[in-house]
Structure formats: structure tokens, C-alpha cells
């Protein structure tokens, strides 16, 4: 695929150049609905993104299938989903543990509320995730990597479930569960600052927490430690980038970019086609390729990681 890049320095004789940072720009939620899918298609055509991840239980999978086959130049991952739309298995076990309703639809956020995951539930989740991957494979879609809707693959107690599914289908690449601004997001949540972000492992704990500051600090530290453990686990077993961040945060926050300045490869996430001012602003930033104004980088896909 063609890469857009900027030179990191002038070609002065005798000067050793620093390697250019590699960047994967991934659009989440491909196939969730027609609006989002069409917006992602536009970014694929203009070369603004290098990767996207597909919801096998989304509403526009037929459209996704056509786009994928028309545009093999980017990578296509599985955007595993356990808390929105229809379950592909709609098993009694998922219903028993409160992950789906009587109609077989996932209950938003329920996956994060479970304290323990017994083997019965883990096996049911494995069956569901396997069904989602097999759905994509049946359409002839090559799966480059996995990530997840609302980042449920960051739940530390589900690491063996995610690994089992990845190994079963010989998927060797996964999105990191760690990103720099996650810590700031958690602090905003814990200390009651405004922010509209998806939560990770500690979502239910934070919601139920009292106003005791020490308790909040303890929860923050626990969250950071779980992020560290999960990141280490993925890094030891699979191919991962050196960092993961939202496109907008990386573009607009100087201190975030500085933290990544020595990294070899990072993934930047975006959500084209979604409502909400922040998502719309980010979509414009991605479409206009504004990152090139502040960062020297080489655009790659997950296929090249």
C-alpha cells in the first residue's frame, strides 16, 4: 500500500537519522450501521486510514463485505462485541449471567459488571466470539487483528478467553489495552470531572465508589496495575504496537505526543460517522490528515506490523 510520510530530518551527510515512527490509523465500528460504514469507506478511499475493525453483529455487514473486497489495501480486524446488538449464539448461559435479554440482545455494559467469570460463562463467551470471527471468515474477510467494542478485551479476568479465541483462529495481533490518556480519563471519572469516555475494568467499581478520596486513589492505582498486567500479557504473547491512543488526543495534546516520541509504532483509534461533537471533530481531523502537520510518521496497516 502507498504510505504518506514526512522526512524526520534534512539529508545532511554524516547525520544519523532517527527511524520514522510508524502509525496505524484504525477506524472502529465498521459495519455497525450504514452511516458509520459509509464514512469509513470514504476514509479508506482517500487513504486517510490504514485499518478498520468490523462488528460481525452490526447492521451493515453486507455493505462491509463489498467494501472489503473492493479495498484490499488496508487491514481488517475483528471488532469483537459483547454488549450491543444481537448475540450470534443467544445462549442460555449468556442469558443466565445477564449478558443478553430474552430476545437475545446484548445488555449494554453488562460484561463489565460481572465480578467473577466461572468456566460456564467463559465457555459461552468463547462460543460467542468464535461465532463472530467465523461470521467474518465465512464472508472471505481476512482478519488481521482483534480489538473490541467498548474495549471489553481489556478485562484482565478474560485474558485466557481472548487468548483461546485468538489462538484457535491463529490471529497473532491484538490492540493494546493501555493508552496514555486512559490514566487521565480514570482520574477524571474518580474525581468527578467531566468526560464522556468508555470505561474499562473498573467501571462498576467507580460508579459505586463513595466520596472517600483515599478509596478513589486506591481504585485508580488498581486500574493502572490491571492495565499494566494486561498490556504485559498481550505483549508477551502477541504482536502489538508500542502504544494505543485516540487520534484526537494524540493530535491535540502535546504531552501525549511527547510520551510517544521514542516509540517505534503506535495505533491511533477513530470513530467516523458517530454522533457527538467530539467524534465529529475527530472525523474531520482524520479526513483532513491533520496529523501530518505535527508528526513525522509512516502510515502502515496491521498487516505490516
MARGU-93108 format. One record per residue (C-alpha): x, y, z; residue in one letter. Coordinates in nm, 4 decimals. Layout:
BEGIN
<site><east>X</east><north>Y</north><up>Z</up><rest>A</rest></site>
...
// end
This chain:
BEGIN
<site><east>0.0000</east><north>0.0000</north><up>0.0000</up><rest>X</rest></site>
<site><east>0.1109</east><north>0.3565</north><up>-0.0582</up><rest>X</rest></site>
<site><east>0.2383</east><north>0.5328</north><up>0.2517</up><rest>X</rest></site>
<site><east>0.2291</east><north>0.9015</north><up>0.3296</up><rest>X</rest></site>
<site><east>0.5285</east><north>1.0124</north><up>0.5230</up><rest>X</rest></site>
<site><east>0.7420</east><north>1.3106</north><up>0.6028</up><rest>X</rest></site>
<site><east>1.1171</east><north>1.3108</north><up>0.6404</up><rest>X</rest></site>
<site><east>1.2355</east><north>1.3260</north><up>1.0002</up><rest>X</rest></site>
<site><east>1.5332</east><north>1.5438</north><up>0.9121</up><rest>X</rest></site>
<site><east>1.7188</east><north>1.7005</north><up>0.6250</up><rest>X</rest></site>
<site><east>1.9515</east><north>1.4649</north><up>0.4444</up><rest>X</rest></site>
<site><east>2.2746</east><north>1.6069</north><up>0.5828</up><rest>X</rest></site>
<site><east>2.5798</east><north>1.3974</north><up>0.5084</up><rest>X</rest></site>
<site><east>2.7181</east><north>1.2205</north><up>0.8131</up><rest>X</rest></site>
<site><east>2.3996</east><north>1.2661</north><up>1.0183</up><rest>X</rest></site>
<site><east>2.2371</east><north>0.9515</north><up>1.1564</up><rest>X</rest></site>
<site><east>1.8633</east><north>0.9791</north><up>1.1169</up><rest>X</rest></site>
<site><east>1.6163</east><north>0.8642</north><up>1.3741</up><rest>X</rest></site>
<site><east>1.3790</east><north>0.5983</north><up>1.2417</up><rest>X</rest></site>
<site><east>1.0417</east><north>0.7377</north><up>1.1450</up><rest>X</rest></site>
<site><east>0.7514</east><north>0.6458</north><up>1.3716</up><rest>X</rest></site>
<site><east>0.5078</east><north>0.4013</north><up>1.2169</up><rest>X</rest></site>
<site><east>0.1407</east><north>0.4793</north><up>1.2733</up><rest>X</rest></site>
<site><east>-0.1682</east><north>0.2633</north><up>1.2275</up><rest>X</rest></site>
<site><east>-0.4880</east><north>0.4688</north><up>1.1999</up><rest>X</rest></site>
<site><east>-0.7798</east><north>0.2376</north><up>1.2755</up><rest>X</rest></site>
<site><east>-1.1485</east><north>0.3221</north><up>1.2397</up><rest>X</rest></site>
<site><east>-1.3626</east><north>0.1299</north><up>1.4873</up><rest>X</rest></site>
<site><east>-1.7197</east><north>0.0017</north><up>1.4387</up><rest>X</rest></site>
<site><east>-1.7095</east><north>-0.0851</north><up>1.0674</up><rest>X</rest></site>
<site><east>-2.0487</east><north>-0.2376</north><up>0.9911</up><rest>X</rest></site>
<site><east>-2.2293</east><north>-0.1030</north><up>1.2972</up><rest>X</rest></site>
<site><east>-2.4738</east><north>0.0849</north><up>1.0710</up><rest>X</rest></site>
<site><east>-2.4821</east><north>0.2295</north><up>0.7205</up><rest>X</rest></site>
<site><east>-2.3854</east><north>0.5851</north><up>0.8208</up><rest>X</rest></site>
<site><east>-2.0694</east><north>0.4791</north><up>1.0025</up><rest>X</rest></site>
<site><east>-1.9825</east><north>0.2251</north><up>0.7353</up><rest>X</rest></site>
<site><east>-2.0118</east><north>0.4800</north><up>0.4538</up><rest>X</rest></site>
<site><east>-1.7992</east><north>0.7330</north><up>0.6426</up><rest>X</rest></site>
<site><east>-1.5280</east><north>0.4741</north><up>0.6978</up><rest>X</rest></site>
<site><east>-1.5468</east><north>0.3810</north><up>0.3298</up><rest>X</rest></site>
<site><east>-1.4725</east><north>0.7443</north><up>0.2378</up><rest>X</rest></site>
<site><east>-1.1619</east><north>0.7430</north><up>0.4570</up><rest>X</rest></site>
<site><east>-1.0459</east><north>0.4165</north><up>0.3026</up><rest>X</rest></site>
<site><east>-1.0808</east><north>0.5620</north><up>-0.0468</up><rest>X</rest></site>
<site><east>-0.8856</east><north>0.8784</north><up>0.0380</up><rest>X</rest></site>
<site><east>-0.6117</east><north>0.6885</north><up>0.2206</up><rest>X</rest></site>
<site><east>-0.6780</east><north>0.8699</north><up>0.5481</up><rest>X</rest></site>
<site><east>-0.6916</east><north>0.5440</north><up>0.7458</up><rest>X</rest></site>
<site><east>-0.4910</east><north>0.2247</north><up>0.7145</up><rest>X</rest></site>
<site><east>-0.7083</east><north>-0.0158</north><up>0.9118</up><rest>X</rest></site>
<site><east>-1.0604</east><north>-0.0744</north><up>1.0369</up><rest>X</rest></site>
<site><east>-1.2273</east><north>-0.3288</north><up>1.2634</up><rest>X</rest></site>
<site><east>-1.5561</east><north>-0.4971</north><up>1.1805</up><rest>X</rest></site>
<site><east>-1.8566</east><north>-0.5729</north><up>1.4010</up><rest>X</rest></site>
<site><east>-1.9809</east><north>-0.9154</north><up>1.2956</up><rest>X</rest></site>
<site><east>-2.3166</east><north>-0.8478</north><up>1.4626</up><rest>X</rest></site>
<site><east>-2.3536</east><north>-0.4988</north><up>1.3147</up><rest>X</rest></site>
<site><east>-2.6376</east><north>-0.3840</north><up>1.0911</up><rest>X</rest></site>
<site><east>-2.4423</east><north>-0.3301</north><up>0.7679</up><rest>X</rest></site>
<site><east>-2.2327</east><north>-0.6405</north><up>0.7233</up><rest>X</rest></site>
<site><east>-2.3425</east><north>-0.6928</north><up>0.3633</up><rest>X</rest></site>
<site><east>-2.2109</east><north>-0.3476</north><up>0.2726</up><rest>X</rest></site>
<site><east>-1.8892</east><north>-0.4188</north><up>0.4626</up><rest>X</rest></site>
<site><east>-1.8330</east><north>-0.7359</north><up>0.2608</up><rest>X</rest></site>
<site><east>-1.8393</east><north>-0.5428</north><up>-0.0670</up><rest>X</rest></site>
<site><east>-1.6102</east><north>-0.2662</north><up>0.0597</up><rest>X</rest></site>
<site><east>-1.3561</east><north>-0.5143</north><up>0.1956</up><rest>X</rest></site>
<site><east>-1.3284</east><north>-0.6938</north><up>-0.1354</up><rest>X</rest></site>
<site><east>-1.3026</east><north>-0.3629</north><up>-0.3240</up><rest>X</rest></site>
<site><east>-1.0256</east><north>-0.2310</north><up>-0.0978</up><rest>X</rest></site>
<site><east>-0.7658</east><north>-0.4932</north><up>-0.0029</up><rest>X</rest></site>
<site><east>-0.5041</east><north>-0.2228</north><up>0.0579</up><rest>X</rest></site>
<site><east>-0.5855</east><north>-0.1806</north><up>0.4287</up><rest>X</rest></site>
<site><east>-0.6101</east><north>-0.4245</north><up>0.7196</up><rest>X</rest></site>
<site><east>-0.9412</east><north>-0.5528</north><up>0.8527</up><rest>X</rest></site>
<site><east>-0.9687</east><north>-0.6694</north><up>1.2109</up><rest>X</rest></site>
<site><east>-1.2487</east><north>-0.8185</north><up>1.4186</up><rest>X</rest></site>
<site><east>-1.4220</east><north>-0.5686</north><up>1.6485</up><rest>X</rest></site>
<site><east>-1.5478</east><north>-0.8261</north><up>1.8970</up><rest>X</rest></site>
<site><east>-1.8713</east><north>-0.7260</north><up>2.0664</up><rest>X</rest></site>
<site><east>-2.0318</east><north>-0.8409</north><up>2.3916</up><rest>X</rest></site>
<site><east>-2.2566</east><north>-0.5508</north><up>2.4866</up><rest>X</rest></site>
<site><east>-2.4546</east><north>-0.4202</north><up>2.1892</up><rest>X</rest></site>
<site><east>-2.6949</east><north>-0.5568</north><up>1.9263</up><rest>X</rest></site>
<site><east>-2.7832</east><north>-0.9242</north><up>1.8808</up><rest>X</rest></site>
<site><east>-2.5775</east><north>-1.2090</north><up>2.0174</up><rest>X</rest></site>
<site><east>-2.4930</east><north>-1.4549</north><up>1.7402</up><rest>X</rest></site>
<site><east>-2.5326</east><north>-1.7503</north><up>1.9768</up><rest>X</rest></site>
<site><east>-2.8009</east><north>-1.6156</north><up>2.2135</up><rest>X</rest></site>
<site><east>-2.7130</east><north>-1.8959</north><up>2.4531</up><rest>X</rest></site>
<site><east>-2.8962</east><north>-1.9784</north><up>2.7730</up><rest>X</rest></site>
<site><east>-2.5719</east><north>-1.9211</north><up>2.9626</up><rest>X</rest></site>
<site><east>-2.5329</east><north>-1.5641</north><up>2.8384</up><rest>X</rest></site>
<site><east>-2.8912</east><north>-1.5017</north><up>2.9461</up><rest>X</rest></site>
<site><east>-2.8365</east><north>-1.6710</north><up>3.2816</up><rest>X</rest></site>
<site><east>-2.5478</east><north>-1.4379</north><up>3.3636</up><rest>X</rest></site>
<site><east>-2.7322</east><north>-1.1286</north><up>3.2459</up><rest>X</rest></site>
<site><east>-2.5345</east><north>-1.0519</north><up>2.9319</up><rest>X</rest></site>
<site><east>-2.8330</east><north>-1.0767</north><up>2.6978</up><rest>X</rest></site>
<site><east>-3.2055</east><north>-1.0189</north><up>2.7351</up><rest>X</rest></site>
<site><east>-3.4852</east><north>-1.2612</north><up>2.6499</up><rest>X</rest></site>
<site><east>-3.4718</east><north>-1.1503</north><up>2.2886</up><rest>X</rest></site>
<site><east>-3.1045</east><north>-1.2365</north><up>2.2580</up><rest>X</rest></site>
<site><east>-2.9807</east><north>-0.8778</north><up>2.2532</up><rest>X</rest></site>
<site><east>-2.6706</east><north>-0.7816</north><up>2.4473</up><rest>X</rest></site>
<site><east>-2.7264</east><north>-0.5627</north><up>2.7511</up><rest>X</rest></site>
<site><east>-2.5109</east><north>-0.2501</north><up>2.7364</up><rest>X</rest></site>
<site><east>-2.2287</east><north>-0.2568</north><up>2.9906</up><rest>X</rest></site>
<site><east>-2.3285</east><north>-0.5887</north><up>3.1496</up><rest>X</rest></site>
<site><east>-1.9978</east><north>-0.7550</north><up>3.0619</up><rest>X</rest></site>
<site><east>-1.8183</east><north>-0.5029</north><up>3.2858</up><rest>X</rest></site>
<site><east>-2.0465</east><north>-0.5597</north><up>3.5841</up><rest>X</rest></site>
<site><east>-1.9583</east><north>-0.9255</north><up>3.6364</up><rest>X</rest></site>
<site><east>-1.7204</east><north>-0.9799</north><up>3.9277</up><rest>X</rest></site>
<site><east>-1.6214</east><north>-1.3385</north><up>3.8515</up><rest>X</rest></site>
<site><east>-1.6292</east><north>-1.5377</north><up>3.5298</up><rest>X</rest></site>
<site><east>-1.6894</east><north>-1.9086</north><up>3.6009</up><rest>X</rest></site>
<site><east>-1.5909</east><north>-2.1628</north><up>3.3374</up><rest>X</rest></site>
<site><east>-1.9516</east><north>-2.1983</north><up>3.2247</up><rest>X</rest></site>
<site><east>-1.9652</east><north>-1.8304</north><up>3.1340</up><rest>X</rest></site>
<site><east>-1.6159</east><north>-1.8245</north><up>2.9846</up><rest>X</rest></site>
<site><east>-1.7081</east><north>-2.1108</north><up>2.7536</up><rest>X</rest></site>
<site><east>-2.0232</east><north>-1.9284</north><up>2.6463</up><rest>X</rest></site>
<site><east>-1.8202</east><north>-1.6152</north><up>2.5714</up><rest>X</rest></site>
<site><east>-1.5716</east><north>-1.8243</north><up>2.3729</up><rest>X</rest></site>
<site><east>-1.8605</east><north>-1.9662</north><up>2.1691</up><rest>X</rest></site>
<site><east>-1.9953</east><north>-1.6169</north><up>2.1013</up><rest>X</rest></site>
<site><east>-1.6616</east><north>-1.4697</north><up>1.9996</up><rest>X</rest></site>
<site><east>-1.5894</east><north>-1.7734</north><up>1.7835</up><rest>X</rest></site>
<site><east>-1.9235</east><north>-1.7260</north><up>1.6083</up><rest>X</rest></site>
<site><east>-1.8381</east><north>-1.3631</north><up>1.5369</up><rest>X</rest></site>
<site><east>-1.4994</east><north>-1.4486</north><up>1.3908</up><rest>X</rest></site>
<site><east>-1.6420</east><north>-1.7337</north><up>1.1846</up><rest>X</rest></site>
<site><east>-1.9073</east><north>-1.4973</north><up>1.0501</up><rest>X</rest></site>
<site><east>-1.6365</east><north>-1.2701</north><up>0.9122</up><rest>X</rest></site>
<site><east>-1.4305</east><north>-1.5594</north><up>0.7792</up><rest>X</rest></site>
<site><east>-1.7367</east><north>-1.7007</north><up>0.6018</up><rest>X</rest></site>
<site><east>-1.7561</east><north>-1.3756</north><up>0.4045</up><rest>X</rest></site>
<site><east>-1.3973</east><north>-1.4157</north><up>0.2914</up><rest>X</rest></site>
<site><east>-1.2715</east><north>-1.1360</north><up>0.5149</up><rest>X</rest></site>
<site><east>-0.9092</east><north>-1.1844</north><up>0.6255</up><rest>X</rest></site>
<site><east>-0.8750</east><north>-1.0953</north><up>0.9937</up><rest>X</rest></site>
<site><east>-0.5561</east><north>-0.9032</north><up>1.0622</up><rest>X</rest></site>
<site><east>-0.6050</east><north>-0.8490</north><up>1.4360</up><rest>X</rest></site>
<site><east>-0.8642</east><north>-0.8104</north><up>1.7074</up><rest>X</rest></site>
<site><east>-0.9903</east><north>-0.5326</north><up>1.9286</up><rest>X</rest></site>
<site><east>-1.3283</east><north>-0.4936</north><up>2.0943</up><rest>X</rest></site>
<site><east>-1.6392</east><north>-0.2805</north><up>2.1262</up><rest>X</rest></site>
<site><east>-1.6052</east><north>-0.0638</north><up>2.4364</up><rest>X</rest></site>
<site><east>-1.2682</east><north>-0.2316</north><up>2.4994</up><rest>X</rest></site>
<site><east>-1.4030</east><north>-0.5350</north><up>2.6858</up><rest>X</rest></site>
<site><east>-1.0928</east><north>-0.7299</north><up>2.5773</up><rest>X</rest></site>
<site><east>-0.9107</east><north>-0.5209</north><up>2.8400</up><rest>X</rest></site>
<site><east>-1.0853</east><north>-0.7087</north><up>3.1225</up><rest>X</rest></site>
<site><east>-0.7994</east><north>-0.8894</north><up>3.2920</up><rest>X</rest></site>
<site><east>-1.0104</east><north>-1.1839</north><up>3.4085</up><rest>X</rest></site>
<site><east>-1.0987</east><north>-1.2580</north><up>3.0459</up><rest>X</rest></site>
<site><east>-0.7402</east><north>-1.2745</north><up>2.9198</up><rest>X</rest></site>
<site><east>-0.7499</east><north>-1.6534</north><up>2.8840</up><rest>X</rest></site>
<site><east>-1.0766</east><north>-1.6281</north><up>2.6899</up><rest>X</rest></site>
<site><east>-0.9344</east><north>-1.3767</north><up>2.4441</up><rest>X</rest></site>
<site><east>-0.6155</east><north>-1.5820</north><up>2.4074</up><rest>X</rest></site>
<site><east>-0.8073</east><north>-1.9033</north><up>2.3472</up><rest>X</rest></site>
<site><east>-1.0057</east><north>-1.7461</north><up>2.0651</up><rest>X</rest></site>
<site><east>-0.7031</east><north>-1.5785</north><up>1.9095</up><rest>X</rest></site>
<site><east>-0.5009</east><north>-1.8991</north><up>1.9187</up><rest>X</rest></site>
<site><east>-0.7924</east><north>-2.1024</north><up>1.7844</up><rest>X</rest></site>
<site><east>-0.8099</east><north>-1.8868</north><up>1.4720</up><rest>X</rest></site>
<site><east>-0.4352</east><north>-1.8196</north><up>1.4529</up><rest>X</rest></site>
<site><east>-0.4761</east><north>-1.4454</north><up>1.4990</up><rest>X</rest></site>
<site><east>-0.1407</east><north>-1.3070</north><up>1.6086</up><rest>X</rest></site>
<site><east>-0.2112</east><north>-0.9364</north><up>1.6586</up><rest>X</rest></site>
<site><east>-0.4217</east><north>-0.7501</north><up>1.9133</up><rest>X</rest></site>
<site><east>-0.4839</east><north>-0.3932</north><up>2.0196</up><rest>X</rest></site>
<site><east>-0.3140</east><north>-0.2916</north><up>2.3405</up><rest>X</rest></site>
<site><east>-0.5379</east><north>-0.2231</north><up>2.6362</up><rest>X</rest></site>
<site><east>-0.3108</east><north>0.0535</north><up>2.7539</up><rest>X</rest></site>
<site><east>-0.3089</east><north>0.4093</north><up>2.6315</up><rest>X</rest></site>
<site><east>-0.1513</east><north>0.7133</north><up>2.7904</up><rest>X</rest></site>
<site><east>-0.4636</east><north>0.9205</north><up>2.8380</up><rest>X</rest></site>
<site><east>-0.6571</east><north>0.6312</north><up>2.9922</up><rest>X</rest></site>
<site><east>-0.4963</east><north>0.7250</north><up>3.3219</up><rest>X</rest></site>
<site><east>-0.6217</east><north>1.0810</north><up>3.2871</up><rest>X</rest></site>
<site><east>-0.9665</east><north>0.9556</north><up>3.1926</up><rest>X</rest></site>
<site><east>-0.9761</east><north>0.7382</north><up>3.5036</up><rest>X</rest></site>
<site><east>-0.8710</east><north>1.0321</north><up>3.7166</up><rest>X</rest></site>
<site><east>-1.1492</east><north>1.2406</north><up>3.5641</up><rest>X</rest></site>
<site><east>-1.4005</east><north>0.9697</north><up>3.6490</up><rest>X</rest></site>
<site><east>-1.2735</east><north>0.9155</north><up>4.0007</up><rest>X</rest></site>
<site><east>-1.2516</east><north>1.2815</north><up>4.0944</up><rest>X</rest></site>
<site><east>-1.5851</east><north>1.3691</north><up>3.9346</up><rest>X</rest></site>
<site><east>-1.4516</east><north>1.5714</north><up>3.6438</up><rest>X</rest></site>
<site><east>-1.6464</east><north>1.5886</north><up>3.3214</up><rest>X</rest></site>
<site><east>-1.5685</east><north>1.3447</north><up>3.0442</up><rest>X</rest></site>
<site><east>-1.7529</east><north>1.1239</north><up>2.8012</up><rest>X</rest></site>
<site><east>-1.5432</east><north>0.8111</north><up>2.7786</up><rest>X</rest></site>
<site><east>-1.5953</east><north>0.4375</north><up>2.7730</up><rest>X</rest></site>
<site><east>-1.4832</east><north>0.2692</north><up>3.0931</up><rest>X</rest></site>
<site><east>-1.2613</east><north>-0.0333</north><up>3.1308</up><rest>X</rest></site>
<site><east>-1.2165</east><north>-0.2947</north><up>3.4024</up><rest>X</rest></site>
<site><east>-1.3149</east><north>-0.0684</north><up>3.6921</up><rest>X</rest></site>
<site><east>-1.6359</east><north>0.0808</north><up>3.5526</up><rest>X</rest></site>
<site><east>-1.8678</east><north>-0.0723</north><up>3.8108</up><rest>X</rest></site>
<site><east>-1.6265</east><north>-0.0045</north><up>4.0960</up><rest>X</rest></site>
<site><east>-1.6002</east><north>0.3621</north><up>4.0087</up><rest>X</rest></site>
<site><east>-1.9772</east><north>0.4019</north><up>3.9795</up><rest>X</rest></site>
<site><east>-2.0391</east><north>0.2561</north><up>4.3241</up><rest>X</rest></site>
<site><east>-1.7492</east><north>0.4263</north><up>4.4965</up><rest>X</rest></site>
<site><east>-1.8123</east><north>0.6593</north><up>4.7886</up><rest>X</rest></site>
<site><east>-1.6595</east><north>1.0062</north><up>4.8172</up><rest>X</rest></site>
<site><east>-1.3620</east><north>0.8914</north><up>5.0216</up><rest>X</rest></site>
<site><east>-1.0593</east><north>1.0238</north><up>4.8328</up><rest>X</rest></site>
<site><east>-0.8243</east><north>0.7513</north><up>4.9557</up><rest>X</rest></site>
<site><east>-1.0659</east><north>0.4893</north><up>4.8292</up><rest>X</rest></site>
<site><east>-1.0699</east><north>0.6609</north><up>4.4910</up><rest>X</rest></site>
<site><east>-0.6926</east><north>0.6750</north><up>4.4771</up><rest>X</rest></site>
<site><east>-0.6766</east><north>0.3053</north><up>4.5627</up><rest>X</rest></site>
<site><east>-0.9141</east><north>0.2281</north><up>4.2766</up><rest>X</rest></site>
<site><east>-0.7060</east><north>0.4358</north><up>4.0381</up><rest>X</rest></site>
<site><east>-0.3894</east><north>0.2509</north><up>4.1358</up><rest>X</rest></site>
<site><east>-0.5640</east><north>-0.0830</north><up>4.0947</up><rest>X</rest></site>
<site><east>-0.6827</east><north>0.0228</north><up>3.7499</up><rest>X</rest></site>
<site><east>-0.3336</east><north>0.1264</north><up>3.6450</up><rest>X</rest></site>
<site><east>-0.1919</east><north>-0.2027</north><up>3.7693</up><rest>X</rest></site>
<site><east>-0.4513</east><north>-0.4083</north><up>3.5803</up><rest>X</rest></site>
<site><east>-0.3764</east><north>-0.2114</north><up>3.2648</up><rest>X</rest></site>
<site><east>-0.0073</east><north>-0.2823</north><up>3.3134</up><rest>X</rest></site>
<site><east>-0.0677</east><north>-0.6550</north><up>3.3653</up><rest>X</rest></site>
<site><east>-0.2937</east><north>-0.6895</north><up>3.0626</up><rest>X</rest></site>
<site><east>-0.0583</east><north>-0.4951</north><up>2.8427</up><rest>X</rest></site>
<site><east>0.2332</east><north>-0.7129</north><up>2.9549</up><rest>X</rest></site>
<site><east>0.0301</east><north>-1.0278</north><up>2.8902</up><rest>X</rest></site>
<site><east>-0.0560</east><north>-0.9264</north><up>2.5343</up><rest>X</rest></site>
<site><east>0.2956</east><north>-0.8036</north><up>2.4660</up><rest>X</rest></site>
<site><east>0.4472</east><north>-1.1372</north><up>2.5715</up><rest>X</rest></site>
<site><east>0.2128</east><north>-1.3485</north><up>2.3601</up><rest>X</rest></site>
<site><east>0.1217</east><north>-1.1480</north><up>2.0518</up><rest>X</rest></site>
<site><east>0.2316</east><north>-0.8810</north><up>1.8093</up><rest>X</rest></site>
<site><east>0.1285</east><north>-0.5411</north><up>1.9385</up><rest>X</rest></site>
<site><east>0.2104</east><north>-0.1773</north><up>1.8763</up><rest>X</rest></site>
<site><east>0.4150</east><north>0.0241</north><up>2.1266</up><rest>X</rest></site>
<site><east>0.1172</east><north>0.2379</north><up>2.2172</up><rest>X</rest></site>
<site><east>-0.2524</east><north>0.2998</north><up>2.1658</up><rest>X</rest></site>
<site><east>-0.4312</east><north>0.6336</north><up>2.1717</up><rest>X</rest></site>
<site><east>-0.7259</east><north>0.8143</north><up>2.0192</up><rest>X</rest></site>
<site><east>-0.6417</east><north>1.0111</north><up>1.7064</up><rest>X</rest></site>
<site><east>-0.7761</east><north>1.3344</north><up>1.8514</up><rest>X</rest></site>
<site><east>-0.5853</east><north>1.3069</north><up>2.1791</up><rest>X</rest></site>
<site><east>-0.2597</east><north>1.2352</north><up>2.0015</up><rest>X</rest></site>
<site><east>-0.3146</east><north>1.5204</north><up>1.7585</up><rest>X</rest></site>
<site><east>-0.4225</east><north>1.7862</north><up>2.0077</up><rest>X</rest></site>
<site><east>-0.2392</east><north>1.7138</north><up>2.3335</up><rest>X</rest></site>
<site><east>0.1309</east><north>1.7961</north><up>2.3212</up><rest>X</rest></site>
<site><east>0.2220</east><north>1.5965</north><up>2.6307</up><rest>X</rest></site>
<site><east>0.0640</east><north>1.2847</north><up>2.4818</up><rest>X</rest></site>
<site><east>0.2704</east><north>1.3141</north><up>2.1631</up><rest>X</rest></site>
<site><east>0.5864</east><north>1.3719</north><up>2.3666</up><rest>X</rest></site>
<site><east>0.5304</east><north>1.0490</north><up>2.5587</up><rest>X</rest></site>
<site><east>0.5312</east><north>0.8597</north><up>2.2310</up><rest>X</rest></site>
<site><east>0.8251</east><north>1.0387</north><up>2.0705</up><rest>X</rest></site>
<site><east>1.0615</east><north>0.7419</north><up>2.1070</up><rest>X</rest></site>
<site><east>0.8085</east><north>0.4732</north><up>2.0140</up><rest>X</rest></site>
<site><east>0.8527</east><north>0.2664</north><up>1.7003</up><rest>X</rest></site>
<site><east>0.4854</east><north>0.2035</north><up>1.6220</up><rest>X</rest></site>
<site><east>0.1554</east><north>0.3243</north><up>1.7657</up><rest>X</rest></site>
<site><east>-0.2123</east><north>0.2761</north><up>1.6878</up><rest>X</rest></site>
<site><east>-0.4491</east><north>0.5709</north><up>1.6712</up><rest>X</rest></site>
<site><east>-0.8210</east><north>0.4991</north><up>1.7009</up><rest>X</rest></site>
<site><east>-1.1068</east><north>0.6994</north><up>1.5483</up><rest>X</rest></site>
<site><east>-1.4857</east><north>0.6684</north><up>1.5217</up><rest>X</rest></site>
<site><east>-1.6063</east><north>0.8171</north><up>1.1902</up><rest>X</rest></site>
<site><east>-1.9799</east><north>0.8625</north><up>1.1400</up><rest>X</rest></site>
<site><east>-2.0764</east><north>0.8675</north><up>1.5060</up><rest>X</rest></site>
<site><east>-2.2859</east><north>1.1487</north><up>1.6501</up><rest>X</rest></site>
<site><east>-2.1448</east><north>1.3781</north><up>1.9144</up><rest>X</rest></site>
<site><east>-1.9267</east><north>1.6857</north><up>1.8722</up><rest>X</rest></site>
<site><east>-1.6042</east><north>1.5149</north><up>1.9750</up><rest>X</rest></site>
<site><east>-1.6493</east><north>1.2283</north><up>1.7294</up><rest>X</rest></site>
<site><east>-1.7453</east><north>1.4686</north><up>1.4504</up><rest>X</rest></site>
<site><east>-1.4456</east><north>1.6904</north><up>1.5214</up><rest>X</rest></site>
<site><east>-1.2156</east><north>1.3892</north><up>1.5184</up><rest>X</rest></site>
<site><east>-1.3625</east><north>1.2654</north><up>1.1897</up><rest>X</rest></site>
<site><east>-1.2746</east><north>1.5983</north><up>1.0274</up><rest>X</rest></site>
<site><east>-0.9227</east><north>1.5822</north><up>1.1703</up><rest>X</rest></site>
<site><east>-0.8735</east><north>1.2342</north><up>1.0279</up><rest>X</rest></site>
<site><east>-1.0244</east><north>1.3142</north><up>0.6877</up><rest>X</rest></site>
<site><east>-0.8054</east><north>1.6239</north><up>0.6519</up><rest>X</rest></site>
<site><east>-0.4988</east><north>1.4244</north><up>0.7604</up><rest>X</rest></site>
<site><east>-0.4020</east><north>1.6929</north><up>1.0110</up><rest>X</rest></site>
<site><east>-0.1552</east><north>1.4649</north><up>1.1868</up><rest>X</rest></site>
<site><east>0.0972</east><north>1.5238</north><up>0.9114</up><rest>X</rest></site>
<site><east>0.1307</east><north>1.8853</north><up>1.0295</up><rest>X</rest></site>
<site><east>0.2625</east><north>1.7889</north><up>1.3731</up><rest>X</rest></site>
<site><east>0.4192</east><north>1.4445</north><up>1.3437</up><rest>X</rest></site>
<site><east>0.6715</east><north>1.2761</north><up>1.1173</up><rest>X</rest></site>
<site><east>0.5306</east><north>0.9319</north><up>1.0532</up><rest>X</rest></site>
<site><east>0.4854</east><north>0.6448</north><up>0.8130</up><rest>X</rest></site>
<site><east>0.1324</east><north>0.5129</north><up>0.7749</up><rest>X</rest></site>
<site><east>0.1124</east><north>0.1340</north><up>0.7929</up><rest>X</rest></site>
<site><east>-0.1612</east><north>-0.1230</north><up>0.8449</up><rest>X</rest></site>
<site><east>-0.1830</east><north>-0.4111</north><up>1.0889</up><rest>X</rest></site>
<site><east>-0.0780</east><north>-0.6351</north><up>0.8014</up><rest>X</rest></site>
<site><east>0.2654</east><north>-0.4732</north><up>0.8167</up><rest>X</rest></site>
<site><east>0.3069</east><north>-0.4824</north><up>1.1933</up><rest>X</rest></site>
// end
